[in-house]
Amino acid sequence: MNKPLLKLVTASFLAVAASSAVAKEFVMSYDGFYDRLKVVNKGDFQYARVNFYISDIGTNEVCSIKNGTILTEKNEYPLNYTDKAQLLLPFDKQLDTDKAVIVVQPKNPVHDCHLKLQIEAKELDGLALSKQSLLVINNELEELLTDLSGFFVSKLMWFLLPEQKGVVVTFKTPKQFDDERITCEKSVCYFEVTDSWEDNTTVLADINEVVKVTPWISK
């Protein structure tokens, strides 16, 4: 898939009203988050999630958060987030109705932050990391990617959808596998998933070594 089309699809995911104020506060409308969380909640996803991160536009470094708030016209709520600048937002119809906004104050005032949406699987406790399980995760990530693309893109302009080749597994330590469909660059491994993996339950690695699983989008 060529880069302009991929950028078009990516832009459709990130259509969340956001601005950078003079004091480097990052302000976003909650409704864009709510719409995407609603897609996840409507689907039957065991592992696939859509997560939101704040990163620097120029360097893609984590925009560590000093503090954050969810504001409505009448109320103020604390914003939950991680040390990796992941926003832990509630799925709350009332916040959507009340036109809530998210206000983030970065620790580093030099950072010019923006919102990064990531489709990924992270909560994998109790799962055996096998080709079979990676096929299940791959299919969920692909379905969620399609759902988030929306009716217009997926039904009427299907050719704009990014092609998912498999999954990218990020490990805590460098890995290597003796398999032509698996290639690794230090701790990041690319799995070219096929339907033939459905019955392969051989454990590939310790699931506790997995940081996250994301879609492998072919360029």
Short mmCIF file of the C-alpha atoms (twelve columns), coordinates in Angstrom:
data_MODEL
# 
_entry.id   MODEL 
# 
loop_
_atom_site.group_PDB 
_atom_site.id 
_atom_site.type_symbol 
_atom_site.label_atom_id 
_atom_site.label_alt_id 
_atom_site.label_comp_id 
_atom_site.label_asym_id 
_atom_site.label_seq_id 
_atom_site.Cartn_x 
_atom_site.Cartn_y 
_atom_site.Cartn_z 
_atom_site.pdbx_PDB_model_num 
ATOM 1   C CA . MET A 1   0.000   0.000   0.000  1 
ATOM 2   C CA . ASN A 2   1.438   3.400   -0.940 1 
ATOM 3   C CA . LYS A 3   2.255   5.940   1.746  1 
ATOM 4   C CA . PRO A 4   -0.335  8.637   0.782  1 
ATOM 5   C CA . LEU A 5   -3.184  6.133   1.107  1 
ATOM 6   C CA . LEU A 6   -1.842  4.793   4.385  1 
ATOM 7   C CA . LYS A 7   -1.610  8.345   5.711  1 
ATOM 8   C CA . LEU A 8   -5.223  8.946   4.670  1 
ATOM 9   C CA . VAL A 9   -6.431  5.919   6.633  1 
ATOM 10  C CA . THR A 10  -4.267  6.829   9.617  1 
ATOM 11  C CA . ALA A 11  -5.662  10.345  9.585  1 
ATOM 12  C CA . SER A 12  -9.183  8.954   9.763  1 
ATOM 13  C CA . PHE A 13  -8.226  7.183   13.000 1 
ATOM 14  C CA . LEU A 14  -6.759  10.313  14.520 1 
ATOM 15  C CA . ALA A 15  -9.642  12.694  13.812 1 
ATOM 16  C CA . VAL A 16  -9.719  13.825  17.415 1 
ATOM 17  C CA . ALA A 17  -9.879  17.570  17.966 1 
ATOM 18  C CA . ALA A 18  -6.539  18.541  19.504 1 
ATOM 19  C CA . SER A 19  -4.596  21.751  19.970 1 
ATOM 20  C CA . SER A 20  -1.383  22.933  21.547 1 
ATOM 21  C CA . ALA A 21  -1.820  26.022  23.707 1 
ATOM 22  C CA . VAL A 22  0.816   28.648  24.448 1 
ATOM 23  C CA . ALA A 23  1.732   26.916  27.704 1 
ATOM 24  C CA . LYS A 24  2.199   23.661  25.799 1 
ATOM 25  C CA . GLU A 25  -0.969  22.191  27.291 1 
ATOM 26  C CA . PHE A 26  -2.424  19.550  25.035 1 
ATOM 27  C CA . VAL A 27  -6.220  19.742  24.739 1 
ATOM 28  C CA . MET A 28  -8.392  17.085  23.110 1 
ATOM 29  C CA . SER A 29  -12.109 16.528  22.738 1 
ATOM 30  C CA . TYR A 30  -13.353 13.398  24.519 1 
ATOM 31  C CA . ASP A 31  -15.875 12.520  21.800 1 
ATOM 32  C CA . GLY A 32  -13.176 11.224  19.444 1 
ATOM 33  C CA . PHE A 33  -11.965 8.799   22.109 1 
ATOM 34  C CA . TYR A 34  -15.515 7.762   22.942 1 
ATOM 35  C CA . ASP A 35  -16.317 6.917   19.320 1 
ATOM 36  C CA . ARG A 36  -13.335 4.594   19.077 1 
ATOM 37  C CA . LEU A 37  -13.896 2.996   22.474 1 
ATOM 38  C CA . LYS A 38  -17.473 2.347   21.399 1 
ATOM 39  C CA . VAL A 39  -16.223 0.335   18.418 1 
ATOM 40  C CA . VAL A 40  -14.139 -1.871  20.749 1 
ATOM 41  C CA . ASN A 41  -17.021 -2.329  23.179 1 
ATOM 42  C CA . LYS A 42  -19.402 -3.321  20.392 1 
ATOM 43  C CA . GLY A 43  -17.034 -5.979  19.082 1 
ATOM 44  C CA . ASP A 44  -16.327 -9.381  20.562 1 
ATOM 45  C CA . PHE A 45  -12.630 -8.808  21.227 1 
ATOM 46  C CA . GLN A 46  -10.804 -10.851 23.812 1 
ATOM 47  C CA . TYR A 47  -7.355  -9.363  23.233 1 
ATOM 48  C CA . ALA A 48  -7.511  -6.512  20.717 1 
ATOM 49  C CA . ARG A 49  -7.736  -2.989  22.092 1 
ATOM 50  C CA . VAL A 50  -7.357  0.564   20.863 1 
ATOM 51  C CA . ASN A 51  -4.996  2.506   23.123 1 
ATOM 52  C CA . PHE A 52  -4.087  6.179   23.182 1 
ATOM 53  C CA . TYR A 53  -0.619  7.624   23.765 1 
ATOM 54  C CA . ILE A 54  0.904   11.090  23.807 1 
ATOM 55  C CA . SER A 55  4.182   11.463  21.921 1 
ATOM 56  C CA . ASP A 56  6.388   14.239  20.553 1 
ATOM 57  C CA . ILE A 57  5.604   15.147  16.948 1 
ATOM 58  C CA . GLY A 58  9.219   15.637  15.897 1 
ATOM 59  C CA . THR A 59  10.997  12.822  17.717 1 
ATOM 60  C CA . ASN A 60  8.157   10.371  18.489 1 
ATOM 61  C CA . GLU A 61  9.508   10.245  22.047 1 
ATOM 62  C CA . VAL A 62  7.097   9.659   24.914 1 
ATOM 63  C CA . CYS A 63  5.558   12.936  26.120 1 
ATOM 64  C CA . SER A 64  5.739   12.163  29.825 1 
ATOM 65  C CA . ILE A 65  2.713   13.628  31.575 1 
ATOM 66  C CA . LYS A 66  3.025   16.044  34.493 1 
ATOM 67  C CA . ASN A 67  -0.704  16.107  35.157 1 
ATOM 68  C CA . GLY A 68  -3.995  15.692  33.359 1 
ATOM 69  C CA . THR A 69  -7.659  16.511  33.771 1 
ATOM 70  C CA . ILE A 70  -11.019 15.636  32.233 1 
ATOM 71  C CA . LEU A 71  -13.170 18.764  32.110 1 
ATOM 72  C CA . THR A 72  -16.849 19.385  31.461 1 
ATOM 73  C CA . GLU A 73  -18.760 22.624  31.854 1 
ATOM 74  C CA . LYS A 74  -19.704 21.722  35.436 1 
ATOM 75  C CA . ASN A 75  -17.220 19.081  36.608 1 
ATOM 76  C CA . GLU A 76  -13.538 18.237  36.748 1 
ATOM 77  C CA . TYR A 77  -12.104 14.708  37.010 1 
ATOM 78  C CA . PRO A 78  -8.516  13.449  37.335 1 
ATOM 79  C CA . LEU A 79  -7.022  11.887  34.228 1 
ATOM 80  C CA . ASN A 80  -5.461  8.451   34.679 1 
ATOM 81  C CA . TYR A 81  -2.321  7.694   32.666 1 
ATOM 82  C CA . THR A 82  0.811   5.528   32.718 1 
ATOM 83  C CA . ASP A 83  4.511   6.406   32.828 1 
ATOM 84  C CA . LYS A 84  4.537   5.627   29.080 1 
ATOM 85  C CA . ALA A 85  2.013   8.437   28.506 1 
ATOM 86  C CA . GLN A 86  -0.844  6.065   27.771 1 
ATOM 87  C CA . LEU A 87  -4.199  7.689   28.511 1 
ATOM 88  C CA . LEU A 88  -6.441  5.400   30.575 1 
ATOM 89  C CA . LEU A 89  -9.800  6.816   29.597 1 
ATOM 90  C CA . PRO A 90  -13.208 5.631   30.793 1 
ATOM 91  C CA . PHE A 91  -15.895 4.593   28.323 1 
ATOM 92  C CA . ASP A 92  -18.492 7.044   29.572 1 
ATOM 93  C CA . LYS A 93  -21.567 8.159   27.634 1 
ATOM 94  C CA . GLN A 94  -22.150 11.043  30.040 1 
ATOM 95  C CA . LEU A 95  -18.717 12.514  29.340 1 
ATOM 96  C CA . ASP A 96  -19.534 12.352  25.645 1 
ATOM 97  C CA . THR A 97  -22.922 14.019  26.195 1 
ATOM 98  C CA . ASP A 98  -21.321 16.722  28.366 1 
ATOM 99  C CA . LYS A 99  -18.774 17.555  25.642 1 
ATOM 100 C CA . ALA A 100 -15.825 16.769  27.915 1 
ATOM 101 C CA . VAL A 101 -12.282 17.739  26.991 1 
ATOM 102 C CA . ILE A 102 -8.978  16.153  27.999 1 
ATOM 103 C CA . VAL A 103 -6.241  18.527  29.169 1 
ATOM 104 C CA . VAL A 104 -2.685  17.203  29.433 1 
ATOM 105 C CA . GLN A 105 0.309   19.064  30.835 1 
ATOM 106 C CA . PRO A 106 3.602   17.489  29.617 1 
ATOM 107 C CA . LYS A 107 6.575   17.287  31.989 1 
ATOM 108 C CA . ASN A 108 8.893   18.619  29.311 1 
ATOM 109 C CA . PRO A 109 7.669   22.031  28.050 1 
ATOM 110 C CA . VAL A 110 9.846   21.678  24.944 1 
ATOM 111 C CA . HIS A 111 7.827   18.703  23.709 1 
ATOM 112 C CA . ASP A 112 5.280   19.440  20.997 1 
ATOM 113 C CA . CYS A 113 2.879   16.606  21.753 1 
ATOM 114 C CA . HIS A 114 0.301   14.873  19.634 1 
ATOM 115 C CA . LEU A 115 -2.072  11.960  20.014 1 
ATOM 116 C CA . LYS A 116 -0.955  8.525   18.849 1 
ATOM 117 C CA . LEU A 117 -3.573  5.828   18.421 1 
ATOM 118 C CA . GLN A 118 -2.332  2.227   18.630 1 
ATOM 119 C CA . ILE A 119 -4.252  -0.959  17.950 1 
ATOM 120 C CA . GLU A 120 -2.612  -3.631  20.071 1 
ATOM 121 C CA . ALA A 121 -2.963  -6.658  22.303 1 
ATOM 122 C CA . LYS A 122 -1.306  -6.339  25.706 1 
ATOM 123 C CA . GLU A 123 -3.309  -8.208  28.352 1 
ATOM 124 C CA . LEU A 124 -2.161  -11.729 27.525 1 
ATOM 125 C CA . ASP A 125 -1.838  -13.292 30.992 1 
ATOM 126 C CA . GLY A 126 -2.502  -17.029 30.942 1 
ATOM 127 C CA . LEU A 127 -2.134  -17.292 27.165 1 
ATOM 128 C CA . ALA A 128 0.386   -19.696 25.626 1 
ATOM 129 C CA . LEU A 129 2.413   -17.918 22.952 1 
ATOM 130 C CA . SER A 130 1.950   -20.275 20.023 1 
ATOM 131 C CA . LYS A 131 1.248   -19.899 16.312 1 
ATOM 132 C CA . GLN A 132 -2.352  -20.804 17.063 1 
ATOM 133 C CA . SER A 133 -2.772  -17.990 19.591 1 
ATOM 134 C CA . LEU A 134 -0.998  -15.512 17.310 1 
ATOM 135 C CA . LEU A 135 -3.484  -16.386 14.551 1 
ATOM 136 C CA . VAL A 136 -6.361  -15.605 16.935 1 
ATOM 137 C CA . ILE A 137 -4.763  -12.285 17.922 1 
ATOM 138 C CA . ASN A 138 -3.969  -11.465 14.300 1 
ATOM 139 C CA . ASN A 139 -7.604  -11.975 13.288 1 
ATOM 140 C CA . GLU A 140 -8.870  -9.811  16.152 1 
ATOM 141 C CA . LEU A 141 -6.447  -6.987  15.355 1 
ATOM 142 C CA . GLU A 142 -7.405  -7.139  11.694 1 
ATOM 143 C CA . GLU A 143 -11.121 -7.029  12.523 1 
ATOM 144 C CA . LEU A 144 -10.675 -4.087  14.862 1 
ATOM 145 C CA . LEU A 145 -8.568  -2.248  12.279 1 
ATOM 146 C CA . THR A 146 -11.370 -2.695  9.750  1 
ATOM 147 C CA . ASP A 147 -14.065 -1.655  12.217 1 
ATOM 148 C CA . LEU A 148 -12.189 1.499   13.151 1 
ATOM 149 C CA . SER A 149 -11.791 2.384   9.493  1 
ATOM 150 C CA . GLY A 150 -15.553 2.889   9.326  1 
ATOM 151 C CA . PHE A 151 -18.196 1.968   6.806  1 
ATOM 152 C CA . PHE A 152 -17.119 4.458   4.157  1 
ATOM 153 C CA . VAL A 153 -13.554 3.227   3.928  1 
ATOM 154 C CA . SER A 154 -14.124 -0.498  4.547  1 
ATOM 155 C CA . LYS A 155 -17.209 -0.906  2.316  1 
ATOM 156 C CA . LEU A 156 -16.993 1.758   -0.354 1 
ATOM 157 C CA . MET A 157 -13.264 2.449   -0.497 1 
ATOM 158 C CA . TRP A 158 -11.835 -0.887  0.586  1 
ATOM 159 C CA . PHE A 159 -8.716  -0.280  -1.504 1 
ATOM 160 C CA . LEU A 160 -7.646  2.404   0.978  1 
ATOM 161 C CA . LEU A 161 -7.391  -0.078  3.851  1 
ATOM 162 C CA . PRO A 162 -3.855  -0.964  4.955  1 
ATOM 163 C CA . GLU A 163 -2.974  -4.584  4.305  1 
ATOM 164 C CA . GLN A 164 -2.198  -6.552  7.453  1 
ATOM 165 C CA . LYS A 165 0.575   -9.057  6.830  1 
ATOM 166 C CA . GLY A 166 0.665   -10.520 10.330 1 
ATOM 167 C CA . VAL A 167 1.633   -9.323  13.787 1 
ATOM 168 C CA . VAL A 168 4.595   -7.590  15.392 1 
ATOM 169 C CA . VAL A 169 5.544   -8.947  18.804 1 
ATOM 170 C CA . THR A 170 7.702   -6.777  21.049 1 
ATOM 171 C CA . PHE A 171 9.619   -8.784  23.649 1 
ATOM 172 C CA . LYS A 172 11.480  -7.637  26.727 1 
ATOM 173 C CA . THR A 173 14.730  -9.129  25.404 1 
ATOM 174 C CA . PRO A 174 16.158  -9.950  21.932 1 
ATOM 175 C CA . LYS A 175 14.775  -13.098 20.268 1 
ATOM 176 C CA . GLN A 176 15.490  -15.335 17.300 1 
ATOM 177 C CA . PHE A 177 13.312  -18.076 15.779 1 
ATOM 178 C CA . ASP A 178 14.249  -20.782 13.289 1 
ATOM 179 C CA . ASP A 179 11.285  -20.138 11.003 1 
ATOM 180 C CA . GLU A 180 11.211  -18.437 7.596  1 
ATOM 181 C CA . ARG A 181 7.939   -16.700 8.477  1 
ATOM 182 C CA . ILE A 182 9.418   -15.077 11.586 1 
ATOM 183 C CA . THR A 183 12.075  -12.384 11.437 1 
ATOM 184 C CA . CYS A 184 13.463  -10.459 14.389 1 
ATOM 185 C CA . GLU A 185 15.243  -7.151  14.831 1 
ATOM 186 C CA . LYS A 186 16.587  -7.459  18.348 1 
ATOM 187 C CA . SER A 187 13.509  -7.610  20.610 1 
ATOM 188 C CA . VAL A 188 10.954  -6.853  17.869 1 
ATOM 189 C CA . CYS A 189 9.791   -9.854  15.840 1 
ATOM 190 C CA . TYR A 190 7.617   -9.942  12.721 1 
ATOM 191 C CA . PHE A 191 5.299   -12.938 12.347 1 
ATOM 192 C CA . GLU A 192 3.859   -13.583 8.870  1 
ATOM 193 C CA . VAL A 193 0.642   -15.251 10.002 1 
ATOM 194 C CA . THR A 194 -1.184  -17.839 7.884  1 
ATOM 195 C CA . ASP A 195 -4.344  -19.911 8.365  1 
ATOM 196 C CA . SER A 196 -2.173  -23.029 8.529  1 
ATOM 197 C CA . TRP A 197 -1.200  -21.963 12.082 1 
ATOM 198 C CA . GLU A 198 -4.677  -22.786 13.398 1 
ATOM 199 C CA . ASP A 199 -3.730  -26.150 14.921 1 
ATOM 200 C CA . ASN A 200 -0.121  -25.407 15.861 1 
ATOM 201 C CA . THR A 201 -0.036  -25.184 19.662 1 
ATOM 202 C CA . THR A 202 3.743   -25.463 20.058 1 
ATOM 203 C CA . VAL A 203 4.871   -22.795 22.540 1 
ATOM 204 C CA . LEU A 204 7.235   -20.293 20.904 1 
ATOM 205 C CA . ALA A 205 8.282   -18.279 23.953 1 
ATOM 206 C CA . ASP A 206 7.273   -17.331 27.477 1 
ATOM 207 C CA . ILE A 207 4.207   -15.081 27.332 1 
ATOM 208 C CA . ASN A 208 5.639   -13.087 30.251 1 
ATOM 209 C CA . GLU A 209 8.404   -11.924 27.912 1 
ATOM 210 C CA . VAL A 210 5.871   -10.234 25.626 1 
ATOM 211 C CA . VAL A 211 5.463   -6.458  25.949 1 
ATOM 212 C CA . LYS A 212 2.778   -6.058  23.290 1 
ATOM 213 C CA . VAL A 213 1.432   -7.388  19.996 1 
ATOM 214 C CA . THR A 214 0.544   -4.971  17.192 1 
ATOM 215 C CA . PRO A 215 -0.596  -5.346  13.549 1 
ATOM 216 C CA . TRP A 216 2.122   -5.806  10.951 1 
ATOM 217 C CA . ILE A 217 1.039   -3.444  8.179  1 
ATOM 218 C CA . SER A 218 2.710   -3.992  4.818  1 
ATOM 219 C CA . LYS A 219 3.980   -0.823  3.148  1 
# 
